[in-house]
Amino acid sequence: MAEQNKNNDFCSFLKRRNFKSRLKKLTQKLKNKKIVIYGAGQLFEEINRHYDLSGLNIIALADRKFNDYEEEKFLNYPAVSPSKIIELAPDYVLVSTLKYFDVVKTMDKDKFDEKNIKIIPFLGIDFINKIKGIWQIPERTTQNVQSSQLGDLYLKDSEMTLSESEFLKNIILNKKPQKILELGVAAGASSTLILDTIKDFENSQLYSIDFNTEYYRNPQKLTGYTVPEELKSKWQLYTGGLAYKFMEKIGGDIDMCLLDTMHCNPGEILDFLMIYPFLKKDCTVVIHDITRHTQFQNCPDTCCTLFSALTGKKSVPSYTEYKYFPNIGAVELSDAMKENIFNVFMLLMLDWEYRVSDKDIKNLSKYFRKYYPQELVELYEKAVVYSKEVLKNMTEKPNHTHIKQKFRHFFKTFIPNFIEYSKY
C-alpha cells in the first residue's frame, strides 16, 4: 500500500510539472541524438510506465545501483554504472532525479565537456530552484566514482558521497568497535550505515547526538527518521542540546567517533573538546567535510583545521569524487593527544561564525572544569570573550570581504553556470 501511494505521488507530481509537455519538447530537440538516462529509481520507473519514451534514442540507463548489477538490462534498457557513461559517448545525459544539481556536482564536468556530452535535467526546473541550484554548483569540478559496494539502504538522504560512505563502513569493519559515538544525525543516513554494519557485532552499540530534535531540513520530520526500525535495537539517540548534556550519561570507553555537525567555527572544534574526556586513548575519530572549503565559495575550513590539529595515525579514502582531496578523514588517536589537547583549545581563538547561547557558554565552563586543567578552561573563556567581540563587530559593520567574495563567486562561477544550465 505504501509503495502504491508513493507511485501515485510521483504520477501526480509529473502531471503538476507538466512532464508531458516537457517530454514533447525534449523529443523534438533531441531527435536522433544518443541519450543516457542517469537515475533509474522509482521516478524513472513511473515515467517509463506512463509516458511514451520511444521518441528518445535511449542507449542506456545509468545508476549507482548498477555498479554491482548482475543483469545486463533494466526495464529493457542496457544498465550501466555512472562511471561507464563517457565510454558510451552519448550526445546527452538526461538526469532523471529530483536532485539534478546534486548529480551535476558529482560529475567530472571537464571530461564530459571534452567529449561534448551535455548534461540536462529530464524534468523541468522552476526558475527559483534553478537559480538556487546554479548558485550552489562549486567552482571546481568533481570526479566520478569508479565503483561501489554499497546498497541503497543508507544512500537515501545521505549527505556523504559513495566514497565517504565506503570509507566509514570499512573503518568499522576493520576496527570492529564496541562503543561508537556519532555527533550530527540529520536524516539518519550515517546512523543507518553504522547500525547496519555493526548489526552482527556482539555487544556493539551506537550512541548518536544531534542538537536538533526535528530534522533540520524539514521540521515536519524528526531527526534520524530514516533509520529502519529493525536496526534500532543497538541505537541510542539523544537530541535537543549540545554533546556535554549527554556525555556523562553515555559514559566513557568510546572506541570510535564520527563528527559531522556545523562545519563552521566553533562547531566540530567545540564538539571534540566536549567528547574527548570520554574517548579511549586509541579511539578512531572520523571527521566529515574536511575539504568542504575547497568545494564551495565562502565555506569555513573548521573540519580541515581540526583534522590537522589531532595527533595520531591519519587516513583518507583511496579515491574521491572531488577534484583536489578526499572530504573525509580518520585519526587513530595516539598517546600524545593528551599532551597536545592545548592545540585544539587554541583553535577556539579562530573567529566564531555563529553564536553559542549564553546558557551553554556558562555550562561549558563548568563542564570543562571537571575534565581539563584550569589554564585550558581560561583559554576557552578568553576565546568566548573574543568571539563575542567578533560577532558584535560583524553585526555592526558591513563585512566588505564577504561582499567581495560574493561578487567574485557571482561573476566567476554563477554567471557561467547560469549561461550553461538556465536554458535547460
C-alpha positions in Angstrom: 0.0 0.0 0.0 2.8 2.4 0.9 4.5 1.6 -2.4 1.3 2.3 -4.3 0.9 5.6 -2.6 4.4 6.6 -3.5 3.8 5.7 -7.1 0.6 7.8 -7.1 2.5 10.7 -5.6 5.1 10.5 -8.4 2.3 10.3 -11.0 0.6 13.4 -9.6 3.9 15.2 -9.3 4.7 14.6 -13.0 1.3 15.9 -14.0 1.7 19.0 -11.9 5.1 19.6 -13.5 3.5 19.2 -17.0 6.0 16.4 -17.8 4.0 15.5 -21.0 4.9 18.9 -22.5 8.5 18.6 -21.3 8.9 15.2 -23.0 7.4 16.5 -26.2 10.0 19.4 -26.3 12.9 17.0 -25.5 11.7 14.6 -28.2 11.8 17.4 -30.8 15.1 18.9 -29.5 17.0 15.6 -29.2 15.8 13.9 -32.3 18.4 11.3 -33.5 20.7 12.2 -30.5 22.2 9.4 -28.4 20.8 9.6 -24.8 21.8 8.1 -21.5 19.3 8.4 -18.7 21.0 9.0 -15.3 18.8 7.8 -12.5 16.8 4.6 -12.7 14.8 4.9 -9.4 11.1 5.0 -8.8 10.7 8.3 -10.5 12.0 7.0 -13.8 10.0 3.8 -13.4 6.9 5.9 -13.2 7.9 7.9 -16.2 8.6 4.7 -18.2 5.3 3.2 -17.1 3.0 6.1 -18.1 4.8 8.0 -20.9 5.9 7.0 -24.4 9.7 7.3 -24.5 10.1 5.7 -27.9 10.8 9.2 -29.5 14.1 9.4 -27.5 17.1 7.4 -28.6 17.9 6.0 -25.2 21.1 3.9 -25.4 21.4 3.1 -21.7 20.3 3.7 -18.1 23.0 4.7 -15.7 22.6 4.4 -11.9 24.8 3.8 -8.9 22.7 0.6 -8.1 24.1 -0.9 -11.3 27.7 -0.9 -10.0 27.2 -4.5 -8.9 24.2 -5.2 -11.0 24.3 -8.8 -12.4 21.8 -8.3 -15.2 22.7 -6.5 -18.5 19.3 -4.8 -18.7 16.8 -2.9 -16.6 13.3 -2.1 -17.9 14.6 -3.4 -21.2 17.3 -0.8 -21.4 21.1 -1.5 -21.1 22.1 -1.0 -17.5 25.5 0.6 -16.7 27.2 2.2 -13.8 27.7 6.0 -13.9 31.5 5.5 -14.5 30.7 4.0 -17.9 28.8 6.9 -19.3 31.7 8.6 -21.0 32.7 5.3 -22.7 29.2 5.2 -24.3 29.8 8.7 -25.8 26.2 9.8 -25.7 25.2 13.3 -27.0 23.1 14.0 -23.9 22.7 12.7 -20.4 19.2 13.3 -19.0 19.2 13.4 -15.2 16.1 11.6 -14.0 16.2 12.5 -10.3 14.7 15.3 -8.2 18.1 16.5 -7.2 19.5 17.5 -10.6 22.2 19.9 -9.4 23.4 17.5 -6.7 24.1 15.0 -9.5 25.9 17.7 -11.6 28.2 18.3 -8.6 29.4 14.7 -8.6 30.3 14.5 -12.3 33.6 15.3 -13.8 32.4 18.1 -16.0 35.8 18.6 -17.7 35.7 15.0 -19.1 32.1 15.4 -20.3 33.0 18.7 -22.0 36.0 17.1 -23.7 33.6 14.5 -25.3 30.9 17.2 -25.9 28.4 15.4 -23.7 25.7 17.7 -22.5 24.1 17.1 -19.1 20.5 18.3 -18.7 17.5 17.6 -16.4 14.8 15.1 -17.6 12.2 17.1 -15.7 11.9 20.8 -16.0 13.1 23.0 -13.1 11.2 26.1 -11.9 13.1 29.4 -12.1 13.6 29.9 -8.3 15.0 26.4 -7.8 17.1 26.7 -10.9 18.7 29.9 -9.5 19.4 28.2 -6.1 20.9 25.1 -7.8 23.1 27.1 -10.1 24.4 29.3 -7.3 25.5 26.2 -5.3 27.4 24.5 -8.1 31.0 24.6 -7.0 33.7 26.4 -8.9 35.8 23.3 -9.0 34.7 20.2 -10.8 34.5 16.7 -9.3 35.3 13.2 -10.4 33.0 10.3 -11.0 33.1 7.4 -8.5 34.5 4.2 -10.1 32.7 1.6 -8.1 30.7 0.9 -5.0 29.7 -2.0 -2.8 27.0 -0.1 -1.0 23.3 -0.7 -1.3 20.6 1.9 -1.4 19.7 1.3 2.3 21.8 4.2 3.6 22.3 6.2 0.4 18.9 7.7 0.7 19.1 11.3 2.1 22.8 10.7 2.8 25.0 13.8 3.0 28.0 11.6 2.3 29.2 10.6 -1.2 29.8 6.9 -2.1 33.5 7.0 -1.4 32.9 8.6 2.0 30.2 6.1 3.0 32.5 3.2 1.9 35.4 4.7 3.9 33.3 4.9 7.1 32.0 1.4 6.6 35.4 -0.1 6.0 36.8 1.5 9.2 34.0 -0.1 11.2 34.6 -3.5 9.6 38.3 -3.3 10.3 38.2 -1.9 13.8 35.0 -3.7 15.0 34.3 -1.0 17.6 32.2 -1.8 20.7 31.1 1.7 21.5 30.5 4.2 18.8 29.6 7.9 19.2 28.0 9.9 16.4 27.7 13.7 16.6 25.4 15.0 13.8 22.5 12.7 12.8 20.3 14.8 10.3 18.0 12.3 8.5 19.9 9.3 9.8 21.8 8.0 6.8 25.2 7.7 8.6 23.4 6.2 11.6 21.8 3.6 9.4 25.1 2.8 7.7 26.8 2.3 11.1 23.9 0.3 12.6 23.7 -1.9 9.5 27.5 -2.6 9.7 27.5 -3.5 13.4 24.3 -5.5 13.5 26.2 -8.8 13.7 28.9 -7.4 16.1 28.4 -8.8 19.6 27.9 -6.0 22.2 28.4 -3.2 19.7 26.3 -0.1 20.3 25.8 3.3 18.6 25.1 6.5 20.6 24.0 9.4 18.5 23.7 13.1 19.4 22.1 15.9 17.4 21.4 19.4 18.6 18.0 19.4 16.8 15.1 17.2 17.7 13.5 17.9 14.3 15.3 17.2 11.0 17.0 20.5 10.2 15.9 20.4 6.5 12.3 19.5 7.2 10.9 20.3 10.7 7.9 18.1 9.9 10.2 15.1 10.3 12.2 14.0 13.3 16.0 13.8 13.4 17.0 10.3 12.4 13.7 9.5 10.8 15.2 7.3 8.0 16.7 4.7 10.4 14.8 1.4 9.9 13.1 0.0 13.0 14.9 -3.3 12.7 18.2 -1.6 13.3 17.3 0.4 16.3 18.0 -2.2 19.0 21.7 -1.2 19.0 20.9 2.5 18.9 20.5 5.3 21.5 19.6 8.7 20.1 19.9 11.9 22.1 18.6 15.2 20.8 17.8 18.7 21.9 21.2 20.0 23.0 25.0 20.1 22.7 27.0 16.9 23.5 28.0 18.0 27.0 24.4 17.4 28.1 24.6 13.7 27.3 28.2 12.6 27.6 28.1 11.7 31.3 25.0 9.6 30.7 26.7 7.9 27.7 29.9 7.3 29.6 33.5 6.5 28.6 35.4 3.8 26.7 34.3 5.1 23.3 36.5 3.5 20.7 35.1 5.2 17.6 33.5 8.5 16.9 32.0 10.3 13.9 32.0 14.1 13.9 29.6 15.7 11.3 28.0 18.8 12.8 28.3 22.5 12.0 31.3 22.7 9.6 32.0 26.2 10.9 33.7 27.7 14.0 33.5 26.7 16.8 31.5 23.7 15.5 33.4 20.5 15.5 36.3 22.0 17.5 34.0 22.6 20.5 32.3 19.3 19.9 35.6 17.4 20.1 36.5 19.1 23.3 33.2 18.1 24.8 33.7 14.4 24.0 37.4 14.0 24.3 37.5 13.1 28.0 35.2 10.1 27.2 37.3 8.7 24.3 39.7 5.7 24.6 43.3 6.6 24.1 43.3 4.9 20.7 39.8 6.0 19.7 39.3 6.4 15.9 37.8 9.8 15.2 36.2 10.2 11.7 35.6 13.8 10.6 33.4 14.6 7.6 33.7 17.6 5.3 37.4 18.2 5.9 37.8 19.8 2.5 34.4 21.3 2.1 36.0 24.7 1.9 37.7 23.7 -1.5 34.3 22.9 -3.0 32.2 25.9 -2.2 32.8 29.6 -2.0 32.9 31.3 1.4 32.9 27.9 3.2 34.8 27.7 6.5 37.7 25.3 7.0 36.8 24.2 10.5 36.9 20.5 9.9 40.2 20.6 8.0 41.7 22.7 10.8 40.5 20.2 13.5 41.7 17.2 11.5 45.1 18.7 11.1 45.3 19.5 14.9 44.6 16.0 16.1 47.5 13.8 16.9 47.6 10.2 15.7 47.7 8.0 12.6 45.6 9.6 9.8 43.9 8.1 6.8 41.6 9.2 4.0 39.8 7.3 1.2 41.9 6.0 -1.7 39.6 7.6 -4.2 37.2 10.5 -4.1 34.5 12.3 -6.1 36.3 15.6 -5.6 39.0 17.1 -7.7 41.6 18.1 -5.1 41.4 15.9 -2.0 39.0 13.5 -0.2 36.4 15.1 2.0 36.5 12.7 5.0 39.4 11.5 7.2 40.1 9.4 10.2 42.5 9.8 13.1 43.5 6.9 15.3 44.4 9.0 18.4 47.9 8.5 19.9 49.1 8.8 23.5 50.5 12.2 22.6 46.9 13.6 22.1 46.6 14.3 25.8 49.7 16.5 25.8 48.6 18.2 22.6 45.0 19.0 23.6 46.1 22.6 24.0 46.3 22.8 20.2 42.6 22.1 19.9 41.7 24.6 22.6 43.8 27.2 20.8 41.6 26.7 17.7 38.8 28.3 19.6 40.6 31.6 19.2 39.7 31.5 15.5 36.7 33.7 14.6 33.4 32.1 15.6 30.8 32.2 12.8 27.7 31.6 14.9 26.7 32.5 18.5 26.5 29.8 21.2 23.8 30.5 23.7 24.9 32.2 27.0 23.4 29.3 28.9 25.6 26.8 27.0 28.6 29.0 27.3 28.2 29.1 31.1 27.5 25.4 31.4 30.5 24.5 29.3 32.8 26.4 31.6 31.6 24.2 34.5 31.8 21.1 32.3 35.3 21.8 31.2 36.5 22.4 34.7 35.6 18.8 35.5 37.9 17.4 32.8 40.6 19.9 31.9 43.3 21.9 33.7 42.5 25.4 34.8 44.7 27.1 32.2 42.7 25.4 29.3 39.4 26.4 30.8 40.7 30.0 31.0 41.7 29.8 27.3 38.2 28.7 26.4 36.7 31.6 28.4 39.0 34.1 26.7 38.0 32.7 23.3 34.4 33.2 24.3 35.0 36.9 25.1 36.9 37.4 21.8 34.2 35.6 19.8 31.5 37.9 21.2 33.5 40.9 20.1 33.9 39.5 16.6 30.2 38.7 16.3 29.3 42.1 17.6 31.5 43.8 15.0 30.1 41.6 12.3 26.5 42.8 13.1 27.5 46.5 13.5 29.8 46.9 10.4 29.4 45.7 6.8 31.6 42.7 6.0 33.3 44.0 2.8 35.4 40.9 2.4 32.3 38.8 2.4 30.7 41.1 -0.1 33.7 40.9 -2.4 33.7 37.1 -2.2 30.1 37.0 -3.1 30.7 39.2 -6.1 33.7 37.1 -7.1 31.5 34.0 -7.0 28.8 35.8 -8.9 31.0 36.8 -11.8 33.4 33.8 -11.9 31.0 30.9 -11.2 27.4 31.9 -11.1 27.2 33.7 -14.4 29.0 31.0 -16.5 26.9 28.3 -14.8 23.7 30.3 -15.4 24.5 30.6 -19.1 25.2 26.9 -19.3 22.3 25.5 -17.2 19.5 28.0 -17.4 18.5 27.2 -21.0 17.5 23.7 -19.8 
